[in-house]
Amino acid sequence: MLIPMSLVARVHAFAGKHGLWTPDTRVVAAVSGGSDSVALLFILDALTRAGSLQLAGVAHLHHHIRGSEADADAAFVERLAGRLGLLFDRGDVDVPARARAGRASMELAGRQARLEFFREALERLQGDVVALAH
């Protein structure tokens, strides 16, 4: 997919201004399968090809909230990572069960699950930072 260079250049400039990464930084892209995270992945891929960072891989957490639609998202993200030649790390957490067990909201249980998964994905993919689209 071609991303307008002006957008890639704007992301590069913003990242440089805020010290988000260097050419040696290994970035793990958190990709849900939605349009925002897929766009982020393509931007990070373009920045990798330009030598601005190193894309370490793609991390996807299946929350087990949306059934077969979420299964399709996971499969899509895995195929996309493969198409880009990237490592893929999938996590699976039953967030509704976790929320019930912890007497927490789905939102809180999901946030905690994502944070734990991202920490683990960083280790498995040997990344330095996780990039989120939202």
C-alpha positions as CSV (number, residue, x, y, z in Angstrom):
1,M,0.0,0.0,0.0
2,L,1.3,3.5,-0.8
3,I,1.1,6.0,2.0
4,P,1.4,9.7,0.9
5,M,4.9,10.8,1.6
6,S,3.7,14.0,3.2
7,L,2.0,11.8,5.9
8,V,5.1,9.7,6.5
9,A,7.2,12.8,6.6
10,R,4.9,14.4,9.1
11,V,5.0,11.3,11.4
12,H,8.8,11.3,11.0
13,A,9.0,15.0,12.0
14,F,6.7,14.5,15.0
15,A,8.6,11.5,16.2
16,G,11.9,13.3,15.9
17,K,10.6,16.4,17.7
18,H,9.3,14.3,20.6
19,G,12.1,11.7,20.7
20,L,9.9,8.8,20.1
21,W,12.5,6.7,18.3
22,T,15.9,6.7,16.6
23,P,17.1,4.6,13.6
24,D,18.2,1.9,16.2
25,T,14.9,1.7,18.0
26,R,13.0,-1.6,17.5
27,V,9.3,-0.8,17.3
28,V,6.5,-3.3,17.8
29,A,3.3,-2.3,16.0
30,A,0.2,-3.0,18.0
31,V,-2.4,-3.8,15.3
32,S,-6.0,-4.6,16.0
33,G,-7.1,-4.9,12.4
34,G,-8.9,-1.6,12.4
35,S,-8.2,1.1,9.9
36,D,-6.2,3.3,12.3
37,S,-3.7,0.6,13.4
38,V,-3.4,-0.8,9.9
39,A,-2.5,2.7,8.6
40,L,0.0,3.0,11.5
41,L,1.6,-0.3,10.4
42,F,2.0,0.9,6.8
43,I,3.5,4.2,8.0
44,L,6.0,2.3,10.3
45,D,6.9,0.1,7.4
46,A,7.6,3.1,5.2
47,L,9.7,4.7,8.0
48,T,11.6,1.4,8.4
49,R,12.4,1.4,4.7
50,A,13.6,5.0,5.0
51,G,15.9,4.0,7.9
52,S,14.1,6.0,10.6
53,L,13.4,3.0,12.8
54,Q,13.4,-0.8,12.9
55,L,10.0,-2.5,12.8
56,A,10.5,-5.5,15.1
57,G,7.1,-7.1,14.4
58,V,3.3,-6.9,14.8
59,A,1.5,-7.6,18.0
60,H,-2.2,-8.5,18.1
61,L,-4.3,-9.3,21.1
62,H,-7.6,-11.3,20.7
63,H,-9.9,-10.2,23.5
64,H,-12.5,-12.8,22.9
65,I,-15.3,-10.2,23.0
66,R,-16.6,-10.1,19.4
67,G,-16.6,-13.8,18.4
68,S,-16.0,-14.7,14.8
69,E,-15.5,-11.1,13.8
70,A,-12.5,-10.9,16.1
71,D,-11.3,-14.2,14.8
72,A,-11.3,-12.7,11.3
73,D,-9.4,-9.6,12.5
74,A,-6.7,-11.8,14.0
75,A,-6.3,-13.8,10.8
76,F,-6.2,-10.6,8.7
77,V,-3.5,-9.1,10.9
78,E,-1.4,-12.3,10.8
79,R,-1.7,-12.4,6.9
80,L,-0.8,-8.7,6.7
81,A,2.3,-9.2,8.9
82,G,3.4,-12.1,6.7
83,R,2.8,-10.1,3.6
84,L,5.2,-7.4,5.0
85,G,7.7,-10.0,6.1
86,L,7.3,-9.2,9.7
87,L,7.2,-11.4,12.8
88,F,3.7,-11.8,14.3
89,D,2.8,-12.2,17.9
90,R,-0.7,-13.1,18.9
91,G,-2.1,-13.1,22.4
92,D,-5.4,-14.5,23.5
93,V,-7.1,-13.3,26.7
94,D,-10.7,-14.0,27.6
95,V,-11.4,-10.5,28.8
96,P,-15.1,-11.1,29.7
97,A,-14.0,-13.9,32.1
98,R,-11.2,-11.8,33.4
99,A,-13.6,-8.9,34.1
100,R,-16.0,-11.2,36.0
101,A,-13.2,-12.9,38.0
102,G,-11.7,-9.6,39.0
103,R,-15.0,-7.8,39.4
104,A,-13.8,-5.2,37.1
105,S,-15.3,-3.5,34.0
106,M,-14.6,-4.9,30.6
107,E,-12.7,-1.7,29.8
108,L,-10.4,-2.1,32.8
109,A,-9.9,-5.8,32.3
110,G,-9.1,-5.2,28.6
111,R,-6.7,-2.4,29.3
112,Q,-4.8,-4.5,31.9
113,A,-4.7,-7.5,29.4
114,R,-3.3,-5.2,26.7
115,L,-0.6,-3.8,28.9
116,E,0.5,-7.2,30.0
117,F,0.4,-8.5,26.5
118,F,2.4,-5.6,25.1
119,R,5.1,-6.1,27.8
120,E,5.4,-9.8,26.9
121,A,5.3,-9.1,23.1
122,L,8.2,-6.6,23.5
123,E,10.3,-9.4,25.0
124,R,9.3,-12.0,22.5
125,L,9.9,-9.7,19.5
126,Q,12.9,-8.1,21.1
127,G,11.4,-4.6,20.8
128,D,12.1,-1.4,22.6
129,V,8.7,0.3,22.3
130,V,5.2,-0.4,21.2
131,A,3.5,1.9,18.8
132,L,-0.3,2.3,19.2
133,A,-2.7,4.0,16.8
134,H,-5.1,5.1,19.5
